Amino acid sequence: MAGEARSDCLFCKIVAGEVPATVVRETETTLAFRDINPQAPTHVLIIPKVHHPDAASLAAAEPQIAADVLREAQEVATEEEAESYRIVFNTGTGAGQTVFHAHAHVLGGRGLQWPPG
């Protein structure tokens, strides 16, 4: 069920402390940790502590927590001294989503052109 921790979800396990992660920030509603396969010098994932499968469902069900994720993206970028950065939400396998728990990628620390690559 959305909002409740799921035993089969990697990110829910990280929130519960069952799976290790390199945490860089934590708030009452969010957790930010380094990506294990970084695509830029700064590559931090920000997840809500509640389970929702993607950003759209998180925003529909809990808009304040969705805003918390975005606010934490700014905090991470500031702490990482990333003057320019990208916030990416992948939705669905075709877009590259591999963990179906809403999360934002904060990417920075190098030139980021569009389209990505």
N, C-alpha and C positions, 0 to 999 in steps of 0.2 A: 504494500500500500504506500502511496506517495506520502512523504513526510516522515515515515517511520524508517528506522535503520533496517537494512536488509542484510542477512547473514551471507548472501552470495555476492555482495558488492564490495569490491576492493576499497573504494573510498570510504564506505561506512566502516570498514575494518581499520582503516587508518585513523579515522575520527575516534574510534573506540580504543585505540592504542594497541590493537592486535597485530598490525602490520607496521613496521618502522617506516618513517619518512623524515627527510631533513626539513623540519618545520622552520619557517622564517618569521611567521606572524600567526597569532591566534587571537580571536575575539570570542565573545559569547556565542556568536552565530556562524563564524567562518573559521577556516583553517587554510593557511597558505604554506605550501611546501615546494621544494625544488623538483622539477621534472627529472625523471631518471634517464631520459633520452633528450637532453636539451638541444633545441634548434637555434639558439642564440645565446650569447654570454649571460643574459638574464632570461631565464625561462622558469617561471614560477606558476604553479597551479593554485587557484583559489577556489575552494569548494564551500558550499553551505554545509553546515553540520547536519541538516535535515536532508533526507533523501528525496530527490525528484529526478526523473530520468534525463531532463534536458533544461536548458535555460528558459525556454518558453513556458514549460509547465511550472517551473519555479516561479517565474514572474506572475503567472496567472494565479497560483495558489498562495504565494507569500511574497508580494511585491516589496515589502520592507527588507526581507532577507536578500532578494535580488539586488536591491540598492546597496545593501551592505557588501555584497561581493564586488560591485563596481567601486565602491568607496575604498575597499581594501586594495584593489588594483592600483589606485593612485598612491596609496601608502607604500605598497611594495615598490613601485617604480621610483618613488622618492628615496626610500631607503637603499635601493640598488643603484642610485644615481643615474638612472636611465632617463635622460632628458626627453627623448622621443621613445615611444613604445607603442606596441599594438596589443589590444585585448581581443582575443579570439574565443568564440564559443562555437564548437563543432556540434552539429545536430544530425544524428543518423550516421550509419556506417558509410554511406556514399560521401559524406563530408569528412570522414576520418575519425568519427567518434568511436572509441574503443571501450571506454568505461561509461556506462549509462547511469551516471550520477552527474547532475549539472556541475559544470566547472568552467572556469575562465583560465585561459593561458595568457600570462603577461610576458611578452617578448620584447626585449630591448638590448641595448649595448652594442648594436651594430646597425649599419644602414639597412632599412627594411623597405624594399621597393614593392610596388603593386603592379601586376599581380604577384602574390607571394612566390618566393623561389630564391 
